[in-house]
Amino acid sequence: MPRLRYLLARRMGPFGIVLTAWDIWRRLPPKQRKRILDATRKHGPRMAAQARNRRRK
């Protein structure tokens, strides 16, 4: 639990978010990493299109 507090207490600027994501990614087992990459490839373009459409409104 102390490690979780460290991750959440880190400054949350853009660089802090990247470092936190990297810390979490490093701890994932390879199978879970593959699942995340597969889901990103499948759903990423749709999510980007939705974000673009929301931005235009």
C-alpha positions as CSV (number, residue, x, y, z in Angstrom):
1,M,0.0,0.0,0.0
2,P,2.8,2.5,0.6
3,R,3.8,2.2,-3.1
4,L,0.3,3.1,-4.2
5,R,0.4,6.3,-2.1
6,Y,3.6,7.2,-3.8
7,L,2.1,6.7,-7.2
8,L,-1.0,8.8,-6.3
9,A,1.0,11.5,-4.5
10,R,3.3,12.2,-7.5
11,R,2.7,15.5,-9.2
12,M,0.0,15.0,-11.8
13,G,1.3,17.1,-14.7
14,P,1.8,15.5,-18.1
15,F,5.2,14.1,-17.1
16,G,3.9,12.8,-13.8
17,I,1.1,10.9,-15.6
18,V,3.6,9.4,-18.0
19,L,5.9,8.2,-15.2
20,T,2.9,6.8,-13.3
21,A,1.7,4.9,-16.4
22,W,5.2,3.6,-16.9
23,D,5.5,2.4,-13.3
24,I,2.2,0.5,-13.6
25,W,3.1,-0.9,-17.1
26,R,6.4,-2.3,-15.8
27,R,4.6,-4.3,-13.1
28,L,2.1,-5.9,-15.4
29,P,2.7,-9.5,-16.4
30,P,3.4,-10.0,-20.2
31,K,0.0,-11.6,-20.8
32,Q,-1.8,-8.6,-19.3
33,R,0.4,-6.2,-21.4
34,K,-0.6,-8.1,-24.5
35,R,-4.3,-7.9,-23.6
36,I,-4.0,-4.1,-23.1
37,L,-2.2,-3.7,-26.5
38,D,-4.8,-5.8,-28.3
39,A,-7.7,-3.8,-26.7
40,T,-5.9,-0.6,-27.7
41,R,-5.5,-1.7,-31.3
42,K,-9.2,-2.7,-31.4
43,H,-10.8,0.2,-29.6
44,G,-8.2,3.0,-29.9
45,P,-9.3,4.4,-33.3
46,R,-12.9,4.5,-32.2
47,M,-12.0,6.3,-29.0
48,A,-9.8,8.8,-30.9
49,A,-12.7,9.5,-33.3
50,Q,-15.1,10.1,-30.4
51,A,-12.6,12.5,-28.8
52,R,-12.2,14.3,-32.0
53,N,-15.9,14.7,-32.5
54,R,-16.4,15.9,-28.9
55,R,-13.6,18.5,-29.5
56,R,-15.4,19.8,-32.6
57,K,-18.6,20.5,-30.8
